[in-house]
Structure formats: structure tokens, C-alpha cells
Amino acid sequence: MGFFDHFQKGGGFSLQAKKPQIRQVVQSRPAPAPESLSRSSSKASARNLPAQPRKTRDPVSRSASGERNDSPSKGRLTPLRTRKRPTPEQRLSSDDDDDGSDTDTSLEMRKRARTGDSAEPDLERRLRSLKAFSGDEAKSLPIVHAAEITSGQKLGKFKPAFGNTDQRTEAHLQYPSATSKERYELVVPRDDDEFKPLDDIVQVIETVSQAYVPEEELDEFNNEMTGIKRRVRRALALKSEAEFRQSIADYNNAIVRLRRNGSIAKKLDATYRLSLPHVERILTQIYSRTVSPRVESLRQYENGTDNVYGELLPRFISTIFKETGLKSSHVFVDLGSGVGNVVLQAALEIGCESWGCEMMQNACTLAELQQAEFKARCRLWGIAPGKTQLVRGDFLKEQSIIDVLKRADVVLINNQAFTPQLNNELINHFLDMKEGCQIVSLKSFVPVGHKIQSRNLNSPINLLTVKQRPYWSNSVSWTDVGGSYFIATKDSSRLRAISESLSGA
């Protein structure tokens, strides 16, 4: 999550058990920055291995590099995802008979899409990484450079971007922090679904100018005639390598100057949240450099199990953060975290302590690669994220997860395709959660019409009060149809009051 818009048409999907989904990489401009449980056993999560895609064919546009781009006009870079399709016995619609939802999945719901917004500003959040703005300016970071994606085994999938020469050349791009530049090959993909390094450069410049450059300095970047962004795009349109390199050099020099005179640090210190496009830009870069080149490993799954993958997309996740009031001082836990997308998003967007647990080994390996790149790339962007912890294993059994659930503020459980048995086992863990903990799920753990009575007084679900919320189109990966999700809050007061009433009767 791109990290990550995922656009599909039609609103439905077919059930084919064997073909995994490939999520396509698309790209366009970020919006302006603001001011200031997948389990691999039969108890599998519906989150972490993907369903067959249908590519959206919105009006065809051109990418920044001049290549054909069929992505939606509001899209951003969308990483590849491999997703397992559900078995025929399972339904991944939002109105399953047993989900407690009376959601209308009509055409109106299907068409209505919210762009979402990042969580409210958190005045306790400190965005700037002090380490990123101190020390040796030539310090290198263990990042995966863009040039590494287009070389090696993928060498033949790219061609030089400028002229008819077969020579492949590089350009170096400066980020806001005091670190060395990222290396990019000046190439374009032969297949539109491959990584587009020139588009990535344009997106970085766009994001940096929006989120890091003070208002009084923006004309150097945004001027309609002489601005750096205008010149970069013109060079690409004209296929002028010389003009492109000069524009990148001017951008690099401007960023170094603004960092050295303290303007960038001042801008970050006056900012208390990251915009969602900014978050998506960083997370998409991480995904494209770690998971996408190894996406085939996620195809390995066991036929006949209910290892169904379905992903909650970043804008939806950002909405969840906002609805639950997640703050940098809180603890977030994702049960069935797959390749770690949501865990990283919480740590980056909110700055909170963020945990995930996953038992599919291939997904865990990719999650660890993402986590390593995440730490380095946050430093590259000059951002201080929250701490991340990724745990391999069964979230019902791992002691570290059992312990952190006791102090968690928000727990995400994508139980869309969970078996009733797994949902019941999860409910027992709610007993140990602290008062006020919010559990977000796709299916409600409390049946519709449930009432506390003497015969069910000991049921753990009596500790939960539930709110139903809608989600809109382009919120989940397995369908374009909207639906409902649920926020259950642990609140023992109602149960205590009813228990006292029943005991006194």
C-alpha cells in the first residue's frame, strides 16, 4: 500500500483457486501536502497473499517519462502484489450472511470513493530525524538504489530513455537529508508494468517540493516558466538528456542549500503529520525495491487451504487511523501482517509503536526486507518513524504478541475470510486487552442483535461495544465494491452494570 492505489472495475470477482493476483505499478502526481492475519494454516488470514486482478482502463495518459500510462488519473505508484484467490467455498463480499452487516453494496456504494486523508495533526509527533540532518553529508545508507532494480537480471527489460544510443547512463538524486544521493539509470521499461525510474524521479521532486520547501522558496520549484519541476517535465517531453541532467543538478543544489541553511529542518519541525501522498511515496519506493522483484515467492501456497489473501489499501488504512484516533504515543498491532505494509504505514504516518505478526514464511522474509529498507529510506527522507516489530509465528501463540496485546491501543484484524473457529479463538484474547482498546475488523465479532442476558453473561463479546463504518470503492484489493468495517471497543462498564442489575433482581 500503494502504497498504493488499487483500481479495479466491475465490482465483482471470479473465484479461481489457483491463479494469484499481480497488482500493477501505476503512477501519477501526488496531491499537495498539508500545512503544517495472514496465517498459513487452516486458520489463515485474509490479508497477505493476493485475488485475480482486473486492470482499470481509465482514459489513457502519459507517464512523466513520456511512456504510455494506463493508470487512473488519481493513482500513485502501486506496487506489485501477488494474491491468492479464495476457494469456491468462501465469499469475499462485504455482505456475507454471517458478518453482521446490513451494508448496501449497490452501484451507488460501488461508485462512491473517498480519497481519504491522513490522521489529524498530532502535536506530540516529532517528524524530523535528528540523525538524518547531522554528521557527514556524504554518509551513505544501505538502501536499494533505483539503479539496482533496472540492472542485473532485468537488464533486458529496459532501454535508454534518451536518443537512439544503447548506452545506459546514470543520474544521482538528492533527498532532503544529509545523506548521499540515490542512483538512477536513465532508462524506460519495455513493458509498461515495470518500474519507471524517470517517473520516480519526478515524483520525488514533486513530494520534496511540497513537503520540505518553505513557502518563500517555492518559486524556484513551481514557477510556470523557469521552475525546476517545469524544466524536468519539459526535458522528458523533448527527450533532452542534457536539459534533464541540468534540471536535476539544479534541484540537487537547491535541496543542499535549503538543508544547509536550516530551511528544510524548520519546515519539518513545524509539521505534525505526513500527508497520505507523502506516506505512499515512501512506502511505494520501499515495496518496489524489496517485494516487487521477489513477488513470485508469494505464489507459493498450499492448494486446498483457506489461505486467502486480501489487502486493505493505504487510503482505507489511513481512514482507520483517523477513526480510531491513533497517535504517536499509542501502540498498534496488526494480526496477520503479511509483508508488513500496514505495520510500516502506521509507524510512518502516525509515528507510533507498530507491531505485526505473520506465520507465512515467504511473506515474513519479504516483510523483513521491507523493514530494513524502511529504516534506511526513512533516514533518506529525513523522517523519524515509530518503532516497528515484526514477529514470525502464530499470533495466538507467540508470547511477545500476547504480551503487546495487553497494552495495545488499536488492533487490526482483517478477518474477512477467517473461519468461525479462528474468530472464536481470537475473541478469547480480548479478555486480556486493556480498557478502551479498539479492535478493527472486516466482520463484526459481535452478532447483530446480540443482548447481554443471564445465559450468556460470561461471553467475552459482552466486553465489546461496536461501531459500524462504511468503506468505499478502492478500499480493499479483492473487490471494487464498498462495504462495512467494524470498530469494537473494550468497555466493561456496560457488562458490570447489567451483572449488578441481574444479581440484584
N, C-alpha and C positions, 0 to 999 in steps of 0.2 A: 504496500500500500503502500499506485501509485499515484505510494506511494503511489498516486496510483489510481487514476480513474479507470473503471472497467465499464465500457459501454457495450450493451447488447440490445438487440431489437427483438420484438415479438412478445416478450413477457413470459414465455414458457420455455420448457426444455424437454428434450427427449431423454429417455433412460436407456443408456447403453453401457453395460457394465465394464467393458474392457478398455475403452479409449479415454485416456486422460486429457485434460484441457490444457492448452497452451494459451497463456494470457499475453496479449500482444503489447509491444512497446509503441506507444504513441506520444505525441509531443505537441505542445503549443505554449503560449506565453503564460507565465504566472500572473495572478491578479495582484493589484497593488498591495503592498504590505501595510498593516495597521499602524497607527501612530505610536503612539507611544504605547475442546480438549481432545489436541488431536491425540487419541490413544490408539495404538496399533493393534490391540487385541480386539475381542468382540465388544469391548467397552470403548469403542473408538469415538473420537471427537469428530465433529463436522467441520473442522477448521483447516486442516492442514495438508490436504493433498488434492488437487482440484478436479469440475464437470465440463462437458464439451462446450467450447465457445461458439458464439455466433458473432462474427465481426460486424460492427456497426459501419454502415456506409453513409455517413453524413456527407454533405457537399464536399467534394474533393478540394483540398487546399494544398499549398506547397509548404514544405518544411523550410526552416531558416536557411538551410543549405541549398535550397532550390530543388530538392528531390520531391517526388510525389508523396503526399501525406494524406492518408485517408482517415486520419483521426478526427474525432469530434472537435468542434470549434472551442469547446470549453475544456478540452483534455489537457493533461500534462503527461510527462513521461510515465508510461505504465509498464512496470516490469513484467517479465515473463513469469507465469505461474503454471505449474503442472497440477492438474486437479483430477482426482479420481471421480468417476461418475457414480451416482448412487445405484445400488442394486434395485431391481424392479420392485422388491417388497417395500422399499422405503419411499416416502414422498418428501420432497424438499420445498413444498409450498408453504406459505405463511399461514394457511388456514387449515392445517391438519385437524382432523376431528378431535384429537386429544390434546391440542395445545392450549385450550382455554381461550382461544382468540375468536372474536366476532368481527375481525377485520374484513372490510370490503376490499377485495382485490380487483376492483373494476378498472375500466380503461382510465377513469379519472385518476385513480391511485397510481396506475401504471405510468401515466404520462407525467404526473407531478413529481418533480425532482427538486430537491433543495441542494444548494451548493454547500450548505453547512458553513460553520465559522469556527474559529478556534475558541478555546475556553476564554472566559473573561480574564482581564489582566489580573495577575497575582502580584501584589505589591511586595511580597516577600521573596519573589523569584529574582535571582541574580543571573542574568543571561550570559554575561561575558566571562569567558575563561581567562583568568589572570595569566596562566601559564602560556596561553596562546599569544599573548601580547607582550611577552617578556623574553629575554635571552637572545640567543644568536638568531639573526634574521635568516640565516642560510640553513637553519636546522631542518633536516628532512624528517618526514613522518613515514611510517610503514604502511602507506596507502597503496591500493591497487590503482596505478595510473591508467587513465583512459587509453593510452597508447598500448597498454598490455592487453586490452580487450580486442583490439583490431589487428594484433600481430600473432605470431605463433601459428597454432592450428587454424585460425580464422583468417590467415593472411589472404587467401584467395577470395574471400567474401567481400573484400573492399577494393576500391580503386581510387587513384589520386583524385582529389577534388578540383584541382585547378589545371587547366590545359590538357593536352594530349600526352604529356610525358608519363612514363611508367615509374618515374622516381617518386618515392614516398618520403615526405619531409615532416618535420615536427614543429609544433608551436608550444610555448610554455605559458600557462595562465596563472596569474597571481590571485590568491584568495585574501580575505581581509586580515588574516592573522600573520604573525611574524614567522612564517614558515616558507620553505622552498616552494616553487611553483609546481603545478601538475603538468605532466607531459601529455600532449595530444598529437596523434597523427592526423595530418590534413588529408583525410580520406572520406569517401562516402560509401555507404553499403550498396552492394549489387541487389540485395533483397531488402525491400522496404521495412521488413520486420526486424532487421538487425540494428545494432547500436549505431546512433548517429553522432559522432564526436563533434561535428561543427554545430549541430543544434544544441548539444550540451554546453558548448562554449557560450552560445548566445543566451541560453537560459541562466547560466551562472552570472554573466554580466548583468542581465536583467534583475536577477534576485539581489545581487550585491548592491546595485544602484538604488533599489527600492528600500532595502532593509538596513544598509550600513552608511549610506552617504547622507550627510546633513542637507537640509533644505537649501541652504545658501550655496552649496556646491553642486547642485543637481544640473545646472545648465550645461556644465561640461559633458554630462552624460546624455541629457534629454533634449538639447537644442535641436530643433527640427532641421536645421541646415548643417550645423557643424558638430553636433553631439556624437559622442563615441558610439552609442547604440545605433544611430542612423548610419554612420560610416561603416560599421561592421556589416550591417544588413545590405548596404549598397555594394560593398565589396563582394559579398556572396552572390548577389544578384548579377553582378558583372563578371563573376568568376575571376576576380583580380586578386591573385595571391599577394602581390606587393602591397596593395591597399589594405588587404585583410591583415597582413602582418604588422603594418604600421598602426592600424587601429588597435590591435591587441597590445602592441608596445605602449601606445598612449594610455590605454586602460591600465596596464600594469603599473606604469609610472604614477598615474593618478592615485591608485589604491595605496601604493607605497607611501606617497606623500601624505595622504589623509591619515594613514595609520601612524606615521612618524609624528605628525603634529597633534595627535590625540583626538582628531575629529571622529574617527570610527569608534574608538572606545567611549567617547562621550555620548554618541548616538546609541550604542548598545546599553550603556548604563541608564539611559532614560527610557528604555523599552522594557516592558514587563511581560510580554508574551511574544511568541513567534506566530506569524501568520501561517495559515494552513498551506498555501503555496510554497512558503519557505521550508516548512517541515517536509512537504512532499519532495521538494527538490533534493534535499539532503538524503532522505530515505531511498529515493529512486536511484540516486547515484550509488548508494551502498548496495542495493539489490542488483543493479545491472553489473556490478563489478564482482559480485560474490555468488549469488544464486543463479542468475541467468545463464552464465557459462556452464553451470552444472545441473541445469534443470532436468536433464534426463534421469538423474538419480532419483528424482521424486516419482518416476513412473513405476518404480519397483514396489509392488504391493501384492498382497495375497488375495487372489480371487475367492469370492465366496464369503468374505468377511464384510462387516458393515463399517469398514474404514472409509467413510465418505468425507470428502474434503469440500468445504465451502468457506469462503473468506468474507469477513466483514471489511468493507473497504474504508480507506482513511477518512473520507469526509463523514461517514457514519460513525467511525470511532471518535472523531473529534466532537461530534454531537453528543455522544455518550459521555465524554469527559465533561462537557458543558452541563449536561442534565444532572450528572452526579455531583457536580461542584468539586471535581478533583483538583487538588492544589499541590504545590511543590513540597509541602510538609507531609503529604499523605503517602500511603503505601498501596500500590496497585498490583494485583495478581491476575495473570491470565492462565486459566487451567486448560491446557491443550494448546500450547503456544506455537506449534509448528516451527516454521523457520524464524520465528521471533519478531515478525513485523510489528505487532501491536505492542509488545514489550518495549521495543525501541521507540515507537511513536510516543508512548506515554512518557518515557524518560526524556525525550527531546522536546516534545510540545509542552509538557507540563513541568518537567524537571523533578518529578517525584521518584521515589524509590520504586523500582519496577521489577517484578518477578514473573517468570514463566516456567511452565513445566510441560514437557513433551516426552513421549516414550518411543516414537518412531525414530530409529537411529539415523537414517538418512537425513530426515528433517533436522534432527539435533545437530548433526555435523554442519549443515548449512547455516543453522542458527548461530553456531559458534563462530563461523567465518564472518557472518554479518556483524556479530557483536564486536569482533576485533576491528573490522573496518569502521564500524560505528564510532568507536572511541577515537580512532585516528582522524576520521573525517570531521567529527565534531570539533576537534582541535584545529583542523584546517579552516573551518568556518568560524572559529573563534567563539564557539558556544560551549557552555558548561551544562551538560545534561545531568539528569539524575542517575543514581547508581542502578546498574542492571544486573540481574542474577538469572541465569538460565540453567534449569535443572533437568537432567535426563532421568526419566523414570515415570512410574505410575503416580499420578498426583493424589491418589487415595492412600498411598503407602509411604511416599518419600517424607522423612521426618522433617526436613527443612521446610517443605511446603506446608505440612501440618502445623508447624510452629508459626510460620509467617501468616497463615490464615487467621490466627488468633489476634493479630494486630492489624490486619488489612482494613483499609477504608473502602476500597472498591474492588470487587472480584468479578471478572468477566468469564462467563461460561457459555460458549456457543454450543448449546445442546440441541440444535435443530434436528439432528439425526440420532441423538442418543437413544439407547434402549430404555424402557421404563425401569429396568433393573439398575442401570447406571445412575439414572436420575434419582432413584430412591436412595442409593448409597451416598450420593452427594448430599442429599438433604440431611443425613445424619451429621455431616461435618458442620452444618450451620449452627449446631448446638454450641460449639466452642468459639464461634465468631463473636466479636465484641458488639456491644450495643451500637446501633447506628451504622453498622457495616452495610453497604449496598451491593447486592448481587444482581448483575445484569445478565439476562439470558434471552434467548430467542423463543423459548417456550416457558410458560409460567410454571413454577414449582408448586403453586397453589391452584387447585382446580377451581373453575368458575362456580360460584355459588357456595363455596366452602364456608361452613359456620363452625365455630368452636362450640362443642357440646360435651357433655359428660363422657360420652362413649369414645371421643377422640381427643380427650384433654391432654394426653401425653404425646401427641403427634408433633414432631419438630416444625411442621409448616405453620403451626399456630403462633410461632415466634415472628412470622413474616407479615409485613403489610406490603401490598403490591400496587404499583402504578403501571398502567399500560400506556405505551407511547407508540406513535406511528414512525415507521421509516419509509423513505420514499424511493423512487427509482434510482438505480445506480448506487445502491447502498450495500448490496450483497452480490457475490460473484455468480451464484447459481441461477439467478433469475433477474429480469428487469422489472418485475412486479414488486410494488411496495408491500408492506405488511406491518406487523407489530413486534415490538420487543418489550421486555418487562424489567422493571427495576424493583427488586424486593429488598426492603429494609428490615433489618433485625430490630424488632421493637417488642420487648417482653411486657410492656405495661398493660396492653390490652388483655393478654393472657392472665396476668396476675389479677386484674380487676374481675375478669369473668370467673376465675378459680375461686376468688374470695366470695363472689356472689353465689356460686354454686355450693360452696361449702357451708355458707350461712343459711341456705334455703332449707 
